[in-house]
Each structure stands twice: as C-alpha cells, then as structure tokens.
Amino acid sequence: MSKARLMQGNEACAEGALAAGVKFYAGYPITPSTEIAEIMAEKLPLIGGTFIQMEDEIGSMAAIIGASLTGAKALTATSGPGFSLKQENLGFAIATEVPCVLVNVQRAGPSTGLPTSPAQADVMQARWGTHGDHPIIALCPSSVQECYELTVKAFNFAEEFRQPVIMLMDEVVGHLREKVVLPESVEIVGRKKPSVSPDEYIPYENNESRIPAMANFGDGYRYHVTGLTHGENGLPTGKPAVAEKYLERLMRKLDPYLDRIQRYEEILLEDAELIVVAYGGPARSALEAVHAARSEGLNVGFFRPITIWPFPQDALERYADRRFLVPEMNSGQLVGEIERVVGRRQVERFNRIDGELITPDQILTRIQEVMIHV
C-alpha cells in the first residue's frame, strides 16, 4: 500500500532516485542541496550501491558519466556555483548520449551569492550553460510530492532517451516539508540494449527512433566514447557531411517525443484575460494570488511549466492573444522565452532578487495593477 510521510523536498528527491533504481552517487557538499548527498551516503551502501564524495563538482560529473557507461543509474546534486563547474562534463554527457540525472537546488548568485537563500538563478544556465548546440531536459517541481515523482520521471527520461536530465529545483521547494504519498511501486524505464552481436553493434546508429541502443562497458561490446564530433561508429571525424548528420540527429532526437516529455499545468484559463506564468517555489504563491484575484472578480488564469526545457511553447501559444504576468526569483530569465512565444508587448515582468520568496500578496497587487490596463 502507498505510504504517507512528512518529508523535505531534498529528501523526497533522494527517495525518488532510490525508487527509480539509482545505484551510484558522486557529489560534493553545497548548500542548499547537501541533504541529498547525506541521504545517498546513508542509503546507497545498504542496497549494494556506491556513494563517493569527490574532490570537486567537475570530478563529480565525470564520475557519474563513467558509472552510467557501465550500466548504473547515476545521480549527482549541486547548487549554482557547482552547477557552473559541471557544465563542461555535462556537455560531454550530452555529446556522448550518456544517461544521468543532475539535481540543481538553485540559490542566488552570481558567484557565492546568498548560499542559503532561494532563487531561480540557473534557468538559462540549465539550457545554455554548456557550449554548442544541444538538447536538454529540465524538470521543475513546485511541491515536495513532485520532487519525488519528477525525480523518478527524470531517471526514466534519461534512460529512454540516452540523455542527461536536470532536476531544476529551488531552495524553497528543496527545504519545504509537507505530506508526500509514496506509492507502492513506480514505473521504471531502462535503456535500450543492443540486440545484435558486438561485431554488428553501431553505438551511435542514426536509426528511425533517433535513439541508439546503448551497450554497457563490461558486457563484451567495445566502442569509442569521445566528446569530439563523431560518426555512427563513435570515432572522431572532421568530415562536414558526417558531422552535420550527427549534430542534426543529436539536436532533433527529442522532437518526436515532446508530447511525452513536456508537462505543464493549466488552471482557470478558459476566460482568463491575464495569465500568470510561474514555476517552482513562486508558482505556489502565484496560484494563491490567482484564486484571490478571482474572488475579486478578476478574470485571471494560471499556467505552470513543469518541463522547463524543452519549453512547452505550443501549449502557451494557444493563449497568445492574452496578457501575461511572469513572477520569477531572478531578474528575468524564463520570461524571455515567454516573450519569444507570445510577443513582448503581451508580457509583464515581476522579479524579486533579494533572496526571499515572492509572496501571494505581492503577486496579487501586481495582478491588480496590470488588470487596470487590460
């Protein structure tokens, strides 16, 4: 039977990883994500898994890539400065299509910033922090229950699509405590294994699904793994035609699966003249403000992207004739994507960067101001 527990967001994330089958964790302590490492250190050895505290965040990301290549489901967790250090090896994992999950419990920056205060400072870093054109999946929970459920989903996406997946949390959600219902079982997805002999195996095959089968190191399949642009056989190439074919598949590999990957929440949108778009911790304040505005007779709705990347632009585009208010704990990051989809003139920004959560009353006041001109 399902079990209900009072749980912190970081704890729920760790429990979700364990339920999804994680067997390897490498990381370096950093506020406000450290509880995830602590729980992994305690629980992984009890189930035959491995925990290792690395010398830094660069090594941590490298270690989970190596573990994943052997077939282990692998996890690391960090916050803003550590997320920056992981970017080069995150790019390596993207280029080599190595499944893994990276949790970023965001805090304020730049640099050391406000280490124990909430922010949504890494939204664009999650999309473009590593160099080059590349796909990425980033999931953003707004509740402790979602910390559990989306971590399971992150591992499933990583394995199914041979893709690093980012859990983009924030300090509010990471340290929030609330009731979580742990299911008796969860859906677990494994990576597609090769069905051919080692001699016939093509490690980066450009097949119909766009997702090549992945052999584990140690299972008798020998292939080359490199961050250099490579052909289907994994060997480096400088040939323009081969490079273009590889990069085109890499960039478009998720396109056929967007309906499964992109998740969002829509509330009270049918007659909404103003739509509040919010994610993560501030989404909780935003939804309360929307209900308060409705009680005042204001036609306001709520849209919450759960999959931040790939951004669910088709869903939002349906409402392009409305006005939008975007509250964020940064100076304006995801709002640029929303303006790209619906037009800058349609969008009002509301930002807080002092290390405090945006409150429902603050959003309600801003709703009232905007609705005067709608």
SVG drawing of the C-alpha trace seen along z (x, -y; Angstrom):
<svg xmlns="http://www.w3.org/2000/svg" viewBox="-16 -51 56 63">
<polyline fill="none" stroke="black" stroke-width="0.4" points="0.0,0.0 1.0,-3.6 2.7,-5.3 2.2,-8.9 5.2,-10.7 6.2,-14.2 9.2,-14.8 11.5,-17.6 11.9,-18.3 15.5,-17.3 14.6,-14.1 11.8,-13.3 14.2,-13.8 16.6,-11.3 13.8,-8.8 12.6,-9.2 16.0,-8.4 16.2,-5.3 12.8,-4.2 13.9,-4.8 16.9,-2.4 19.8,-4.7 23.0,-2.8 25.7,-5.4 26.1,-8.9 29.1,-11.2 29.0,-14.7 30.4,-17.5 28.6,-19.2 27.0,-22.5 24.1,-24.4 21.1,-24.0 21.4,-20.5 23.6,-18.8 20.7,-16.7 20.5,-14.7 24.2,-13.7 23.7,-12.8 20.8,-10.6 22.6,-8.9 25.6,-8.3 23.4,-6.6 21.2,-4.5 23.1,-3.5 25.5,-1.2 22.5,0.6 21.2,1.6 24.6,2.5 25.1,-0.9 28.0,-3.3 28.4,-6.7 31.6,-8.7 32.4,-12.3 34.6,-13.7 37.2,-16.4 35.0,-18.9 32.0,-19.3 34.0,-18.7 35.0,-15.3 31.5,-14.5 30.0,-15.0 32.8,-12.9 32.3,-10.1 28.5,-9.7 29.2,-9.6 31.7,-6.8 29.3,-4.9 26.5,-5.3 28.7,-3.8 28.9,-0.6 25.1,-0.4 24.5,-2.0 21.8,-4.6 23.8,-7.6 23.0,-10.8 24.7,-14.0 23.3,-17.1 24.6,-20.6 23.6,-24.3 24.5,-27.3 28.4,-27.5 28.7,-23.8 26.3,-23.7 28.6,-26.0 31.6,-23.7 29.6,-20.7 28.9,-22.3 31.9,-21.1 31.3,-17.5 27.5,-17.9 28.3,-18.8 30.4,-15.7 27.4,-13.6 25.1,-15.3 27.5,-14.7 28.2,-11.1 24.5,-10.5 25.2,-9.1 22.1,-8.9 22.4,-10.5 20.5,-12.9 21.8,-16.2 19.8,-17.9 20.3,-21.6 18.8,-23.2 19.1,-26.8 20.3,-29.6 21.1,-33.3 24.2,-34.4 26.4,-35.4 29.4,-33.7 28.8,-32.6 25.8,-34.9 23.3,-34.1 24.1,-30.4 21.1,-29.7 18.5,-31.8 16.1,-30.9 16.4,-32.0 15.7,-30.8 19.1,-31.9 20.0,-29.0 17.1,-28.7 19.1,-29.8 22.3,-28.1 20.3,-24.8 19.5,-25.4 22.7,-27.1 25.3,-26.7 27.4,-24.2 28.8,-25.2 27.5,-24.3 24.0,-23.4 22.5,-20.6 19.2,-19.2 18.4,-19.2 15.6,-18.1 15.0,-20.1 12.1,-19.4 10.9,-21.9 8.9,-20.7 6.7,-23.0 5.9,-20.6 7.6,-18.0 5.4,-15.4 6.6,-16.5 10.2,-16.3 9.6,-12.6 7.6,-12.0 9.7,-14.1 12.9,-12.5 11.6,-9.1 10.5,-10.6 13.9,-12.2 15.6,-8.8 13.1,-7.3 13.7,-10.1 17.4,-9.8 17.4,-6.1 14.8,-6.1 16.4,-9.0 20.1,-8.5 20.1,-11.9 21.3,-13.8 18.3,-15.2 18.3,-18.2 16.0,-18.4 15.8,-22.2 14.6,-22.8 15.0,-25.9 15.7,-26.3 12.1,-26.9 11.0,-23.6 14.2,-21.8 13.8,-22.7 10.0,-22.7 8.3,-20.0 4.9,-18.6 3.0,-15.4 4.2,-13.0 2.4,-9.8 5.0,-7.2 3.5,-4.7 3.9,-1.0 5.6,-0.8 6.7,-3.2 7.2,-2.8 10.8,-2.2 12.3,-2.5 15.6,-1.0 17.9,-2.0 17.5,-0.1 20.2,2.6 21.7,3.8 20.0,6.8 22.9,7.5 26.3,9.1 29.3,7.0 30.7,7.2 27.5,5.7 26.9,3.1 26.8,-0.6 27.0,-2.7 25.6,-5.9 23.4,-4.5 21.1,-7.0 18.1,-4.8 14.4,-5.5 13.8,-6.2 16.8,-8.6 17.8,-6.9 20.7,-4.4 20.8,-1.3 23.4,-1.5 25.8,1.3 27.3,1.3 31.0,1.3 32.0,4.7 29.3,6.6 31.6,7.5 30.8,4.6 33.8,2.4 33.2,-1.1 34.8,-4.5 33.4,-7.3 34.6,-10.8 33.5,-14.4 34.8,-15.1 32.3,-15.1 32.0,-11.5 30.3,-9.3 27.9,-6.4 30.8,-4.2 31.9,-6.6 35.2,-7.5 36.1,-11.2 35.6,-12.8 36.3,-16.1 34.1,-15.4 31.4,-18.0 28.8,-15.7 29.3,-13.2 29.4,-16.0 26.2,-17.6 24.4,-14.2 25.5,-13.5 24.6,-17.0 21.3,-17.1 20.2,-13.8 21.5,-15.0 19.7,-18.3 16.4,-16.7 16.4,-13.5 13.8,-14.6 11.4,-16.1 9.3,-13.0 8.7,-12.7 7.8,-16.2 4.2,-15.2 5.6,-12.7 8.3,-15.0 6.6,-18.4 4.5,-18.7 2.5,-21.7 -0.4,-22.7 -3.3,-24.9 -5.9,-26.4 -8.8,-28.8 -7.6,-29.7 -10.8,-29.5 -11.9,-33.0 -8.7,-34.5 -7.7,-37.9 -4.5,-37.8 -2.4,-34.6 0.2,-34.3 3.0,-32.0 5.1,-30.8 7.2,-27.7 9.0,-26.2 8.5,-27.8 6.9,-31.0 4.2,-29.0 2.7,-28.3 2.4,-32.0 1.1,-32.7 -1.7,-30.2 -2.9,-31.5 -2.8,-35.1 -4.8,-33.9 -7.6,-32.4 -7.6,-35.7 -7.9,-37.7 -10.8,-35.5 -12.6,-36.2 -12.4,-39.9 -14.0,-39.2 -10.8,-39.5 -10.5,-37.0 -7.1,-35.7 -5.6,-32.3 -2.6,-30.2 0.0,-28.4 2.8,-26.4 5.6,-24.9 6.7,-21.7 9.1,-20.8 11.1,-24.0 13.2,-22.6 12.2,-21.8 9.9,-24.7 6.2,-23.9 5.8,-26.7 2.9,-25.1 0.8,-24.9 1.4,-28.5 1.0,-29.7 -2.7,-28.8 -3.2,-31.8 -1.0,-34.3 -3.9,-36.8 -4.0,-37.2 -1.8,-39.3 0.8,-37.6 2.4,-38.2 5.6,-36.3 6.9,-36.3 10.4,-34.9 13.1,-34.9 15.6,-36.3 15.9,-39.5 14.1,-37.9 15.1,-34.5 12.2,-32.3 10.2,-35.5 12.4,-35.9 11.2,-32.5 7.6,-33.5 8.1,-36.8 9.5,-34.9 6.4,-32.8 3.6,-35.4 5.3,-38.7 7.0,-41.2 4.1,-43.6 1.9,-41.0 4.1,-40.2 4.6,-42.0 7.6,-41.0 7.7,-40.8 11.0,-39.9 12.5,-39.5 16.2,-39.1 16.8,-39.7 16.8,-36.1 13.2,-35.9 10.2,-34.1 7.7,-36.3 4.6,-36.4 0.9,-35.9 0.1,-39.5 2.9,-40.9 1.7,-39.0 -2.0,-39.9 -1.0,-43.6 0.8,-43.3 -2.2,-41.5 -4.5,-44.3 -2.1,-46.9 -2.0,-45.1 -5.7,-44.4 -6.5,-48.1 -5.0,-48.3 -6.3,-45.1"/>
</svg>
